[in-house]
Amino acid sequence: MRQCFRRRKSIRDVGRGKRLFGDGTMPAAFTLSKATTSPSGVLIASYARAGEVRTGSFAPETPSEAELERRKRLT
């Protein structure tokens, strides 16, 4: 099993919907180990495995007053 992978990304690749991993790939956490940008703007990033996937939420436990007001304007 690969313990790290490299990914090159350029603007022209965005939005094509290509899968980075195939069907049946087991989830794993990764951490950025190295990143460089070429003179033409291509991002070259290397990632290393970082153990199990940590799940959670970025949402605050209670919404702020500003968020409550935003929700009211949406309805």
mmJSON file of the N, C-alpha and C atoms, coordinates in Angstrom:
{"data_MODEL":{"atom_site":{
"group_PDB":["ATOM","ATOM","ATOM","ATOM","ATOM","ATOM","ATOM","ATOM","ATOM","ATOM","ATOM","ATOM","ATOM","ATOM","ATOM","ATOM","ATOM","ATOM","ATOM","ATOM","ATOM","ATOM","ATOM","ATOM","ATOM","ATOM","ATOM","ATOM","ATOM","ATOM","ATOM","ATOM","ATOM","ATOM","ATOM","ATOM","ATOM","ATOM","ATOM","ATOM","ATOM","ATOM","ATOM","ATOM","ATOM","ATOM","ATOM","ATOM","ATOM","ATOM","ATOM","ATOM","ATOM","ATOM","ATOM","ATOM","ATOM","ATOM","ATOM","ATOM","ATOM","ATOM","ATOM","ATOM","ATOM","ATOM","ATOM","ATOM","ATOM","ATOM","ATOM","ATOM","ATOM","ATOM","ATOM","ATOM","ATOM","ATOM","ATOM","ATOM","ATOM","ATOM","ATOM","ATOM","ATOM","ATOM","ATOM","ATOM","ATOM","ATOM","ATOM","ATOM","ATOM","ATOM","ATOM","ATOM","ATOM","ATOM","ATOM","ATOM","ATOM","ATOM","ATOM","ATOM","ATOM","ATOM","ATOM","ATOM","ATOM","ATOM","ATOM","ATOM","ATOM","ATOM","ATOM","ATOM","ATOM","ATOM","ATOM","ATOM","ATOM","ATOM","ATOM","ATOM","ATOM","ATOM","ATOM","ATOM","ATOM","ATOM","ATOM","ATOM","ATOM","ATOM","ATOM","ATOM","ATOM","ATOM","ATOM","ATOM","ATOM","ATOM","ATOM","ATOM","ATOM","ATOM","ATOM","ATOM","ATOM","ATOM","ATOM","ATOM","ATOM","ATOM","ATOM","ATOM","ATOM","ATOM","ATOM","ATOM","ATOM","ATOM","ATOM","ATOM","ATOM","ATOM","ATOM","ATOM","ATOM","ATOM","ATOM","ATOM","ATOM","ATOM","ATOM","ATOM","ATOM","ATOM","ATOM","ATOM","ATOM","ATOM","ATOM","ATOM","ATOM","ATOM","ATOM","ATOM","ATOM","ATOM","ATOM","ATOM","ATOM","ATOM","ATOM","ATOM","ATOM","ATOM","ATOM","ATOM","ATOM","ATOM","ATOM","ATOM","ATOM","ATOM","ATOM","ATOM","ATOM","ATOM","ATOM","ATOM","ATOM","ATOM","ATOM","ATOM","ATOM","ATOM","ATOM","ATOM","ATOM","ATOM","ATOM","ATOM","ATOM"],
"id":[1,2,3,4,5,6,7,8,9,10,11,12,13,14,15,16,17,18,19,20,21,22,23,24,25,26,27,28,29,30,31,32,33,34,35,36,37,38,39,40,41,42,43,44,45,46,47,48,49,50,51,52,53,54,55,56,57,58,59,60,61,62,63,64,65,66,67,68,69,70,71,72,73,74,75,76,77,78,79,80,81,82,83,84,85,86,87,88,89,90,91,92,93,94,95,96,97,98,99,100,101,102,103,104,105,106,107,108,109,110,111,112,113,114,115,116,117,118,119,120,121,122,123,124,125,126,127,128,129,130,131,132,133,134,135,136,137,138,139,140,141,142,143,144,145,146,147,148,149,150,151,152,153,154,155,156,157,158,159,160,161,162,163,164,165,166,167,168,169,170,171,172,173,174,175,176,177,178,179,180,181,182,183,184,185,186,187,188,189,190,191,192,193,194,195,196,197,198,199,200,201,202,203,204,205,206,207,208,209,210,211,212,213,214,215,216,217,218,219,220,221,222,223,224,225],
"type_symbol":["N","C","C","N","C","C","N","C","C","N","C","C","N","C","C","N","C","C","N","C","C","N","C","C","N","C","C","N","C","C","N","C","C","N","C","C","N","C","C","N","C","C","N","C","C","N","C","C","N","C","C","N","C","C","N","C","C","N","C","C","N","C","C","N","C","C","N","C","C","N","C","C","N","C","C","N","C","C","N","C","C","N","C","C","N","C","C","N","C","C","N","C","C","N","C","C","N","C","C","N","C","C","N","C","C","N","C","C","N","C","C","N","C","C","N","C","C","N","C","C","N","C","C","N","C","C","N","C","C","N","C","C","N","C","C","N","C","C","N","C","C","N","C","C","N","C","C","N","C","C","N","C","C","N","C","C","N","C","C","N","C","C","N","C","C","N","C","C","N","C","C","N","C","C","N","C","C","N","C","C","N","C","C","N","C","C","N","C","C","N","C","C","N","C","C","N","C","C","N","C","C","N","C","C","N","C","C","N","C","C","N","C","C","N","C","C","N","C","C","N","C","C","N","C","C"],
"label_atom_id":["N","CA","C","N","CA","C","N","CA","C","N","CA","C","N","CA","C","N","CA","C","N","CA","C","N","CA","C","N","CA","C","N","CA","C","N","CA","C","N","CA","C","N","CA","C","N","CA","C","N","CA","C","N","CA","C","N","CA","C","N","CA","C","N","CA","C","N","CA","C","N","CA","C","N","CA","C","N","CA","C","N","CA","C","N","CA","C","N","CA","C","N","CA","C","N","CA","C","N","CA","C","N","CA","C","N","CA","C","N","CA","C","N","CA","C","N","CA","C","N","CA","C","N","CA","C","N","CA","C","N","CA","C","N","CA","C","N","CA","C","N","CA","C","N","CA","C","N","CA","C","N","CA","C","N","CA","C","N","CA","C","N","CA","C","N","CA","C","N","CA","C","N","CA","C","N","CA","C","N","CA","C","N","CA","C","N","CA","C","N","CA","C","N","CA","C","N","CA","C","N","CA","C","N","CA","C","N","CA","C","N","CA","C","N","CA","C","N","CA","C","N","CA","C","N","CA","C","N","CA","C","N","CA","C","N","CA","C","N","CA","C","N","CA","C","N","CA","C","N","CA","C","N","CA","C","N","CA","C","N","CA","C"],
"label_alt_id":[null,null,null,null,null,null,null,null,null,null,null,null,null,null,null,null,null,null,null,null,null,null,null,null,null,null,null,null,null,null,null,null,null,null,null,null,null,null,null,null,null,null,null,null,null,null,null,null,null,null,null,null,null,null,null,null,null,null,null,null,null,null,null,null,null,null,null,null,null,null,null,null,null,null,null,null,null,null,null,null,null,null,null,null,null,null,null,null,null,null,null,null,null,null,null,null,null,null,null,null,null,null,null,null,null,null,null,null,null,null,null,null,null,null,null,null,null,null,null,null,null,null,null,null,null,null,null,null,null,null,null,null,null,null,null,null,null,null,null,null,null,null,null,null,null,null,null,null,null,null,null,null,null,null,null,null,null,null,null,null,null,null,null,null,null,null,null,null,null,null,null,null,null,null,null,null,null,null,null,null,null,null,null,null,null,null,null,null,null,null,null,null,null,null,null,null,null,null,null,null,null,null,null,null,null,null,null,null,null,null,null,null,null,null,null,null,null,null,null,null,null,null,null,null,null],
"label_comp_id":["MET","MET","MET","ARG","ARG","ARG","GLN","GLN","GLN","CYS","CYS","CYS","PHE","PHE","PHE","ARG","ARG","ARG","ARG","ARG","ARG","ARG","ARG","ARG","LYS","LYS","LYS","SER","SER","SER","ILE","ILE","ILE","ARG","ARG","ARG","ASP","ASP","ASP","VAL","VAL","VAL","GLY","GLY","GLY","ARG","ARG","ARG","GLY","GLY","GLY","LYS","LYS","LYS","ARG","ARG","ARG","LEU","LEU","LEU","PHE","PHE","PHE","GLY","GLY","GLY","ASP","ASP","ASP","GLY","GLY","GLY","THR","THR","THR","MET","MET","MET","PRO","PRO","PRO","ALA","ALA","ALA","ALA","ALA","ALA","PHE","PHE","PHE","THR","THR","THR","LEU","LEU","LEU","SER","SER","SER","LYS","LYS","LYS","ALA","ALA","ALA","THR","THR","THR","THR","THR","THR","SER","SER","SER","PRO","PRO","PRO","SER","SER","SER","GLY","GLY","GLY","VAL","VAL","VAL","LEU","LEU","LEU","ILE","ILE","ILE","ALA","ALA","ALA","SER","SER","SER","TYR","TYR","TYR","ALA","ALA","ALA","ARG","ARG","ARG","ALA","ALA","ALA","GLY","GLY","GLY","GLU","GLU","GLU","VAL","VAL","VAL","ARG","ARG","ARG","THR","THR","THR","GLY","GLY","GLY","SER","SER","SER","PHE","PHE","PHE","ALA","ALA","ALA","PRO","PRO","PRO","GLU","GLU","GLU","THR","THR","THR","PRO","PRO","PRO","SER","SER","SER","GLU","GLU","GLU","ALA","ALA","ALA","GLU","GLU","GLU","LEU","LEU","LEU","GLU","GLU","GLU","ARG","ARG","ARG","ARG","ARG","ARG","LYS","LYS","LYS","ARG","ARG","ARG","LEU","LEU","LEU","THR","THR","THR"],
"label_asym_id":["A","A","A","A","A","A","A","A","A","A","A","A","A","A","A","A","A","A","A","A","A","A","A","A","A","A","A","A","A","A","A","A","A","A","A","A","A","A","A","A","A","A","A","A","A","A","A","A","A","A","A","A","A","A","A","A","A","A","A","A","A","A","A","A","A","A","A","A","A","A","A","A","A","A","A","A","A","A","A","A","A","A","A","A","A","A","A","A","A","A","A","A","A","A","A","A","A","A","A","A","A","A","A","A","A","A","A","A","A","A","A","A","A","A","A","A","A","A","A","A","A","A","A","A","A","A","A","A","A","A","A","A","A","A","A","A","A","A","A","A","A","A","A","A","A","A","A","A","A","A","A","A","A","A","A","A","A","A","A","A","A","A","A","A","A","A","A","A","A","A","A","A","A","A","A","A","A","A","A","A","A","A","A","A","A","A","A","A","A","A","A","A","A","A","A","A","A","A","A","A","A","A","A","A","A","A","A","A","A","A","A","A","A","A","A","A","A","A","A","A","A","A","A","A","A"],
"label_entity_id":["1","1","1","1","1","1","1","1","1","1","1","1","1","1","1","1","1","1","1","1","1","1","1","1","1","1","1","1","1","1","1","1","1","1","1","1","1","1","1","1","1","1","1","1","1","1","1","1","1","1","1","1","1","1","1","1","1","1","1","1","1","1","1","1","1","1","1","1","1","1","1","1","1","1","1","1","1","1","1","1","1","1","1","1","1","1","1","1","1","1","1","1","1","1","1","1","1","1","1","1","1","1","1","1","1","1","1","1","1","1","1","1","1","1","1","1","1","1","1","1","1","1","1","1","1","1","1","1","1","1","1","1","1","1","1","1","1","1","1","1","1","1","1","1","1","1","1","1","1","1","1","1","1","1","1","1","1","1","1","1","1","1","1","1","1","1","1","1","1","1","1","1","1","1","1","1","1","1","1","1","1","1","1","1","1","1","1","1","1","1","1","1","1","1","1","1","1","1","1","1","1","1","1","1","1","1","1","1","1","1","1","1","1","1","1","1","1","1","1","1","1","1","1","1","1"],
"label_seq_id":[1,1,1,2,2,2,3,3,3,4,4,4,5,5,5,6,6,6,7,7,7,8,8,8,9,9,9,10,10,10,11,11,11,12,12,12,13,13,13,14,14,14,15,15,15,16,16,16,17,17,17,18,18,18,19,19,19,20,20,20,21,21,21,22,22,22,23,23,23,24,24,24,25,25,25,26,26,26,27,27,27,28,28,28,29,29,29,30,30,30,31,31,31,32,32,32,33,33,33,34,34,34,35,35,35,36,36,36,37,37,37,38,38,38,39,39,39,40,40,40,41,41,41,42,42,42,43,43,43,44,44,44,45,45,45,46,46,46,47,47,47,48,48,48,49,49,49,50,50,50,51,51,51,52,52,52,53,53,53,54,54,54,55,55,55,56,56,56,57,57,57,58,58,58,59,59,59,60,60,60,61,61,61,62,62,62,63,63,63,64,64,64,65,65,65,66,66,66,67,67,67,68,68,68,69,69,69,70,70,70,71,71,71,72,72,72,73,73,73,74,74,74,75,75,75],
"pdbx_PDB_ins_code":[null,null,null,null,null,null,null,null,null,null,null,null,null,null,null,null,null,null,null,null,null,null,null,null,null,null,null,null,null,null,null,null,null,null,null,null,null,null,null,null,null,null,null,null,null,null,null,null,null,null,null,null,null,null,null,null,null,null,null,null,null,null,null,null,null,null,null,null,null,null,null,null,null,null,null,null,null,null,null,null,null,null,null,null,null,null,null,null,null,null,null,null,null,null,null,null,null,null,null,null,null,null,null,null,null,null,null,null,null,null,null,null,null,null,null,null,null,null,null,null,null,null,null,null,null,null,null,null,null,null,null,null,null,null,null,null,null,null,null,null,null,null,null,null,null,null,null,null,null,null,null,null,null,null,null,null,null,null,null,null,null,null,null,null,null,null,null,null,null,null,null,null,null,null,null,null,null,null,null,null,null,null,null,null,null,null,null,null,null,null,null,null,null,null,null,null,null,null,null,null,null,null,null,null,null,null,null,null,null,null,null,null,null,null,null,null,null,null,null,null,null,null,null,null,null],
"Cartn_x":[0.851,0.0,0.893,0.514,1.289,1.166,2.278,2.287,2.307,2.56,2.515,2.143,1.733,1.454,1.769,1.955,2.217,1.112,0.761,-0.319,0.117,0.049,0.302,-1.037,-1.205,-2.482,-2.236,-2.875,-2.82,-4.248,-4.408,-5.741,-6.558,-5.954,-6.718,-7.316,-6.818,-7.363,-8.621,-8.853,-9.966,-11.295,-12.213,-13.562,-13.796,-12.832,-13.04,-13.701,-13.7,-14.357,-13.594,-12.301,-11.518,-11.337,-11.423,-11.221,-9.742,-9.375,-7.997,-7.742,-8.763,-8.657,-9.776,-9.521,-10.514,-11.544,-12.577,-13.604,-12.967,-13.444,-12.941,-11.721,-11.238,-10.083,-10.494,-9.714,-10.003,-9.654,-10.515,-10.218,-9.005,-8.22,-7.068,-6.797,-6.253,-5.891,-4.516,-4.339,-3.061,-2.688,-1.397,-0.909,0.043,0.027,0.904,2.34,3.222,4.609,5.537,5.166,5.989,5.136,5.337,4.605,5.501,5.483,6.209,5.332,5.602,4.892,5.903,5.591,6.491,6.337,7.278,7.158,5.888,5.366,4.15,2.873,2.996,1.823,1.312,2.027,1.595,1.983,1.011,1.258,1.678,2.814,3.309,3.307,2.448,2.272,2.526,3.203,3.433,2.718,2.004,1.251,1.733,1.708,2.067,0.884,0.758,-0.327,-0.209,-1.373,-1.411,-2.385,-2.474,-3.317,-4.76,-5.634,-7.062,-7.707,-8.796,-9.559,-10.25,-10.083,-10.761,-12.002,-13.129,-14.377,-14.829,-15.68,-16.193,-16.951,-17.125,-17.869,-17.155,-17.22,-16.665,-17.702,-18.938,-20.008,-19.907,-20.142,-20.145,-21.343,-21.225,-22.315,-23.581,-23.428,-24.569,-24.251,-25.2,-24.938,-24.837,-24.034,-23.868,-25.116,-25.205,-26.333,-26.36,-25.182,-25.11,-25.627,-25.312,-25.789,-27.297,-27.832,-29.288,-29.998,-29.451,-30.033,-29.948,-28.833,-28.672,-29.709,-29.957,-30.954,-32.35,-32.65,-33.97,-34.175,-33.128,-33.241,-33.428,-33.011,-33.123,-34.53,-35.316,-36.667,-37.721],
"Cartn_y":[-1.178,0.0,1.236,2.215,3.449,4.21,4.69,5.461,6.964,7.353,8.761,8.87,10.013,10.234,11.671,11.908,13.25,13.634,14.888,15.389,16.702,16.798,18.067,18.634,19.917,20.546,21.852,22.003,23.278,23.748,24.993,25.589,24.825,24.383,23.701,22.375,21.788,20.535,20.726,21.911,22.161,21.967,21.262,21.128,19.952,19.1,17.963,16.781,16.771,15.703,14.396,14.417,13.187,12.736,11.432,10.874,10.766,11.146,10.994,9.554,8.912,7.523,6.723,5.464,4.597,4.079,3.404,2.787,1.735,1.622,0.63,1.074,2.276,2.772,3.039,2.533,2.74,4.175,4.844,6.208,6.24,7.271,7.482,8.972,9.393,10.8,11.033,12.191,12.59,13.956,14.223,15.532,16.02,17.304,17.884,17.818,17.157,17.041,17.979,18.379,19.295,19.902,21.176,21.832,22.868,22.873,23.879,24.322,25.477,25.994,26.259,25.777,25.994,27.427,27.908,29.258,29.465,28.374,28.498,28.392,28.199,28.185,26.812,25.738,24.391,24.119,23.676,23.322,21.86,21.592,20.23,19.953,19.039,18.767,17.299,17.022,15.654,15.487,14.373,14.086,12.769,12.654,11.426,10.984,9.678,9.166,9.71,10.0,10.571,9.8,8.486,7.656,7.592,7.39,7.24,8.576,8.502,9.694,10.21,11.499,12.127,12.831,12.502,13.129,14.146,15.022,16.049,17.082,18.227,19.298,20.617,21.472,22.802,23.784,23.331,24.199,24.426,25.649,25.893,25.199,24.859,24.179,25.033,26.323,27.231,28.323,28.622,29.652,31.042,31.875,33.252,34.067,35.243,36.142,36.506,36.744,37.087,35.936,34.708,33.547,33.399,33.624,33.547,34.59,35.805,36.843,36.476,35.888,35.454,34.406,33.474,32.424,33.002,34.033,34.673,35.313,35.93,36.584,35.568,34.336,33.311,32.749,32.871,32.28,33.283],
"Cartn_z":[0.0,0.0,0.0,-0.78,-0.836,0.469,0.953,2.181,1.912,0.688,0.326,-1.14,-1.567,-2.973,-3.33,-4.597,-5.094,-6.042,-6.025,-6.873,-7.478,-8.788,-9.472,-9.897,-9.716,-10.039,-10.768,-11.878,-12.582,-12.815,-13.118,-13.288,-14.321,-15.367,-16.412,-15.954,-14.848,-14.334,-13.504,-13.007,-12.103,-12.833,-12.201,-12.723,-13.643,-13.868,-14.757,-14.064,-12.763,-12.03,-12.004,-12.214,-12.168,-10.729,-10.528,-9.192,-8.893,-7.695,-7.252,-6.826,-6.218,-5.778,-6.419,-6.709,-7.339,-6.355,-6.897,-6.056,-5.159,-3.946,-3.015,-2.223,-2.454,-1.711,-0.265,0.665,2.082,2.473,3.236,3.671,4.595,4.47,5.338,5.418,6.524,6.688,6.064,5.49,4.917,5.451,5.466,5.853,4.767,4.524,3.516,4.018,3.251,3.682,2.928,1.718,0.94,-0.165,-0.443,-1.526,-2.186,-3.499,-4.267,-5.424,-5.933,-7.092,-8.192,-9.387,-10.516,-11.014,-11.823,-12.374,-13.217,-13.784,-14.595,-13.771,-12.437,-11.567,-11.205,-11.557,-11.2,-9.752,-8.956,-7.566,-7.519,-6.913,-6.751,-5.259,-4.827,-3.408,-3.123,-2.03,-1.56,-0.236,-0.102,1.101,1.696,3.011,3.712,4.565,4.741,5.576,6.988,7.578,8.93,9.814,9.61,10.471,10.02,10.977,10.717,10.35,9.624,9.277,10.529,10.8,11.93,11.398,11.949,11.507,12.532,12.108,13.0,12.195,12.778,12.14,12.375,11.367,11.503,12.032,12.117,12.579,14.085,14.524,15.968,16.611,17.882,18.577,18.598,18.822,18.77,17.745,16.856,15.846,16.465,15.842,16.316,15.983,16.586,16.288,14.804,14.225,12.801,11.943,12.32,11.567,11.697,12.895,13.085,12.224,12.147,11.304,9.824,9.411,8.019,7.671,8.573,8.333,8.204,9.014,8.933,7.569,7.03,5.711,4.583,4.777,3.755,3.636,4.706,4.676,4.313],
"occupancy":[1.0,1.0,1.0,1.0,1.0,1.0,1.0,1.0,1.0,1.0,1.0,1.0,1.0,1.0,1.0,1.0,1.0,1.0,1.0,1.0,1.0,1.0,1.0,1.0,1.0,1.0,1.0,1.0,1.0,1.0,1.0,1.0,1.0,1.0,1.0,1.0,1.0,1.0,1.0,1.0,1.0,1.0,1.0,1.0,1.0,1.0,1.0,1.0,1.0,1.0,1.0,1.0,1.0,1.0,1.0,1.0,1.0,1.0,1.0,1.0,1.0,1.0,1.0,1.0,1.0,1.0,1.0,1.0,1.0,1.0,1.0,1.0,1.0,1.0,1.0,1.0,1.0,1.0,1.0,1.0,1.0,1.0,1.0,1.0,1.0,1.0,1.0,1.0,1.0,1.0,1.0,1.0,1.0,1.0,1.0,1.0,1.0,1.0,1.0,1.0,1.0,1.0,1.0,1.0,1.0,1.0,1.0,1.0,1.0,1.0,1.0,1.0,1.0,1.0,1.0,1.0,1.0,1.0,1.0,1.0,1.0,1.0,1.0,1.0,1.0,1.0,1.0,1.0,1.0,1.0,1.0,1.0,1.0,1.0,1.0,1.0,1.0,1.0,1.0,1.0,1.0,1.0,1.0,1.0,1.0,1.0,1.0,1.0,1.0,1.0,1.0,1.0,1.0,1.0,1.0,1.0,1.0,1.0,1.0,1.0,1.0,1.0,1.0,1.0,1.0,1.0,1.0,1.0,1.0,1.0,1.0,1.0,1.0,1.0,1.0,1.0,1.0,1.0,1.0,1.0,1.0,1.0,1.0,1.0,1.0,1.0,1.0,1.0,1.0,1.0,1.0,1.0,1.0,1.0,1.0,1.0,1.0,1.0,1.0,1.0,1.0,1.0,1.0,1.0,1.0,1.0,1.0,1.0,1.0,1.0,1.0,1.0,1.0,1.0,1.0,1.0,1.0,1.0,1.0,1.0,1.0,1.0,1.0,1.0,1.0],
"B_iso_or_equiv":[0.0,0.0,0.0,0.0,0.0,0.0,0.0,0.0,0.0,0.0,0.0,0.0,0.0,0.0,0.0,0.0,0.0,0.0,0.0,0.0,0.0,0.0,0.0,0.0,0.0,0.0,0.0,0.0,0.0,0.0,0.0,0.0,0.0,0.0,0.0,0.0,0.0,0.0,0.0,0.0,0.0,0.0,0.0,0.0,0.0,0.0,0.0,0.0,0.0,0.0,0.0,0.0,0.0,0.0,0.0,0.0,0.0,0.0,0.0,0.0,0.0,0.0,0.0,0.0,0.0,0.0,0.0,0.0,0.0,0.0,0.0,0.0,0.0,0.0,0.0,0.0,0.0,0.0,0.0,0.0,0.0,0.0,0.0,0.0,0.0,0.0,0.0,0.0,0.0,0.0,0.0,0.0,0.0,0.0,0.0,0.0,0.0,0.0,0.0,0.0,0.0,0.0,0.0,0.0,0.0,0.0,0.0,0.0,0.0,0.0,0.0,0.0,0.0,0.0,0.0,0.0,0.0,0.0,0.0,0.0,0.0,0.0,0.0,0.0,0.0,0.0,0.0,0.0,0.0,0.0,0.0,0.0,0.0,0.0,0.0,0.0,0.0,0.0,0.0,0.0,0.0,0.0,0.0,0.0,0.0,0.0,0.0,0.0,0.0,0.0,0.0,0.0,0.0,0.0,0.0,0.0,0.0,0.0,0.0,0.0,0.0,0.0,0.0,0.0,0.0,0.0,0.0,0.0,0.0,0.0,0.0,0.0,0.0,0.0,0.0,0.0,0.0,0.0,0.0,0.0,0.0,0.0,0.0,0.0,0.0,0.0,0.0,0.0,0.0,0.0,0.0,0.0,0.0,0.0,0.0,0.0,0.0,0.0,0.0,0.0,0.0,0.0,0.0,0.0,0.0,0.0,0.0,0.0,0.0,0.0,0.0,0.0,0.0,0.0,0.0,0.0,0.0,0.0,0.0,0.0,0.0,0.0,0.0,0.0,0.0],
"pdbx_formal_charge":[null,null,null,null,null,null,null,null,null,null,null,null,null,null,null,null,null,null,null,null,null,null,null,null,null,null,null,null,null,null,null,null,null,null,null,null,null,null,null,null,null,null,null,null,null,null,null,null,null,null,null,null,null,null,null,null,null,null,null,null,null,null,null,null,null,null,null,null,null,null,null,null,null,null,null,null,null,null,null,null,null,null,null,null,null,null,null,null,null,null,null,null,null,null,null,null,null,null,null,null,null,null,null,null,null,null,null,null,null,null,null,null,null,null,null,null,null,null,null,null,null,null,null,null,null,null,null,null,null,null,null,null,null,null,null,null,null,null,null,null,null,null,null,null,null,null,null,null,null,null,null,null,null,null,null,null,null,null,null,null,null,null,null,null,null,null,null,null,null,null,null,null,null,null,null,null,null,null,null,null,null,null,null,null,null,null,null,null,null,null,null,null,null,null,null,null,null,null,null,null,null,null,null,null,null,null,null,null,null,null,null,null,null,null,null,null,null,null,null,null,null,null,null,null,null],
"auth_seq_id":[1,1,1,2,2,2,3,3,3,4,4,4,5,5,5,6,6,6,7,7,7,8,8,8,9,9,9,10,10,10,11,11,11,12,12,12,13,13,13,14,14,14,15,15,15,16,16,16,17,17,17,18,18,18,19,19,19,20,20,20,21,21,21,22,22,22,23,23,23,24,24,24,25,25,25,26,26,26,27,27,27,28,28,28,29,29,29,30,30,30,31,31,31,32,32,32,33,33,33,34,34,34,35,35,35,36,36,36,37,37,37,38,38,38,39,39,39,40,40,40,41,41,41,42,42,42,43,43,43,44,44,44,45,45,45,46,46,46,47,47,47,48,48,48,49,49,49,50,50,50,51,51,51,52,52,52,53,53,53,54,54,54,55,55,55,56,56,56,57,57,57,58,58,58,59,59,59,60,60,60,61,61,61,62,62,62,63,63,63,64,64,64,65,65,65,66,66,66,67,67,67,68,68,68,69,69,69,70,70,70,71,71,71,72,72,72,73,73,73,74,74,74,75,75,75],
"auth_comp_id":["MET","MET","MET","ARG","ARG","ARG","GLN","GLN","GLN","CYS","CYS","CYS","PHE","PHE","PHE","ARG","ARG","ARG","ARG","ARG","ARG","ARG","ARG","ARG","LYS","LYS","LYS","SER","SER","SER","ILE","ILE","ILE","ARG","ARG","ARG","ASP","ASP","ASP","VAL","VAL","VAL","GLY","GLY","GLY","ARG","ARG","ARG","GLY","GLY","GLY","LYS","LYS","LYS","ARG","ARG","ARG","LEU","LEU","LEU","PHE","PHE","PHE","GLY","GLY","GLY","ASP","ASP","ASP","GLY","GLY","GLY","THR","THR","THR","MET","MET","MET","PRO","PRO","PRO","ALA","ALA","ALA","ALA","ALA","ALA","PHE","PHE","PHE","THR","THR","THR","LEU","LEU","LEU","SER","SER","SER","LYS","LYS","LYS","ALA","ALA","ALA","THR","THR","THR","THR","THR","THR","SER","SER","SER","PRO","PRO","PRO","SER","SER","SER","GLY","GLY","GLY","VAL","VAL","VAL","LEU","LEU","LEU","ILE","ILE","ILE","ALA","ALA","ALA","SER","SER","SER","TYR","TYR","TYR","ALA","ALA","ALA","ARG","ARG","ARG","ALA","ALA","ALA","GLY","GLY","GLY","GLU","GLU","GLU","VAL","VAL","VAL","ARG","ARG","ARG","THR","THR","THR","GLY","GLY","GLY","SER","SER","SER","PHE","PHE","PHE","ALA","ALA","ALA","PRO","PRO","PRO","GLU","GLU","GLU","THR","THR","THR","PRO","PRO","PRO","SER","SER","SER","GLU","GLU","GLU","ALA","ALA","ALA","GLU","GLU","GLU","LEU","LEU","LEU","GLU","GLU","GLU","ARG","ARG","ARG","ARG","ARG","ARG","LYS","LYS","LYS","ARG","ARG","ARG","LEU","LEU","LEU","THR","THR","THR"],
"auth_asym_id":["A","A","A","A","A","A","A","A","A","A","A","A","A","A","A","A","A","A","A","A","A","A","A","A","A","A","A","A","A","A","A","A","A","A","A","A","A","A","A","A","A","A","A","A","A","A","A","A","A","A","A","A","A","A","A","A","A","A","A","A","A","A","A","A","A","A","A","A","A","A","A","A","A","A","A","A","A","A","A","A","A","A","A","A","A","A","A","A","A","A","A","A","A","A","A","A","A","A","A","A","A","A","A","A","A","A","A","A","A","A","A","A","A","A","A","A","A","A","A","A","A","A","A","A","A","A","A","A","A","A","A","A","A","A","A","A","A","A","A","A","A","A","A","A","A","A","A","A","A","A","A","A","A","A","A","A","A","A","A","A","A","A","A","A","A","A","A","A","A","A","A","A","A","A","A","A","A","A","A","A","A","A","A","A","A","A","A","A","A","A","A","A","A","A","A","A","A","A","A","A","A","A","A","A","A","A","A","A","A","A","A","A","A","A","A","A","A","A","A","A","A","A","A","A","A"],
"auth_atom_id":["N","CA","C","N","CA","C","N","CA","C","N","CA","C","N","CA","C","N","CA","C","N","CA","C","N","CA","C","N","CA","C","N","CA","C","N","CA","C","N","CA","C","N","CA","C","N","CA","C","N","CA","C","N","CA","C","N","CA","C","N","CA","C","N","CA","C","N","CA","C","N","CA","C","N","CA","C","N","CA","C","N","CA","C","N","CA","C","N","CA","C","N","CA","C","N","CA","C","N","CA","C","N","CA","C","N","CA","C","N","CA","C","N","CA","C","N","CA","C","N","CA","C","N","CA","C","N","CA","C","N","CA","C","N","CA","C","N","CA","C","N","CA","C","N","CA","C","N","CA","C","N","CA","C","N","CA","C","N","CA","C","N","CA","C","N","CA","C","N","CA","C","N","CA","C","N","CA","C","N","CA","C","N","CA","C","N","CA","C","N","CA","C","N","CA","C","N","CA","C","N","CA","C","N","CA","C","N","CA","C","N","CA","C","N","CA","C","N","CA","C","N","CA","C","N","CA","C","N","CA","C","N","CA","C","N","CA","C","N","CA","C","N","CA","C","N","CA","C","N","CA","C","N","CA","C","N","CA","C","N","CA","C"],
"pdbx_PDB_model_num":[1,1,1,1,1,1,1,1,1,1,1,1,1,1,1,1,1,1,1,1,1,1,1,1,1,1,1,1,1,1,1,1,1,1,1,1,1,1,1,1,1,1,1,1,1,1,1,1,1,1,1,1,1,1,1,1,1,1,1,1,1,1,1,1,1,1,1,1,1,1,1,1,1,1,1,1,1,1,1,1,1,1,1,1,1,1,1,1,1,1,1,1,1,1,1,1,1,1,1,1,1,1,1,1,1,1,1,1,1,1,1,1,1,1,1,1,1,1,1,1,1,1,1,1,1,1,1,1,1,1,1,1,1,1,1,1,1,1,1,1,1,1,1,1,1,1,1,1,1,1,1,1,1,1,1,1,1,1,1,1,1,1,1,1,1,1,1,1,1,1,1,1,1,1,1,1,1,1,1,1,1,1,1,1,1,1,1,1,1,1,1,1,1,1,1,1,1,1,1,1,1,1,1,1,1,1,1,1,1,1,1,1,1,1,1,1,1,1,1,1,1,1,1,1,1]
}}}
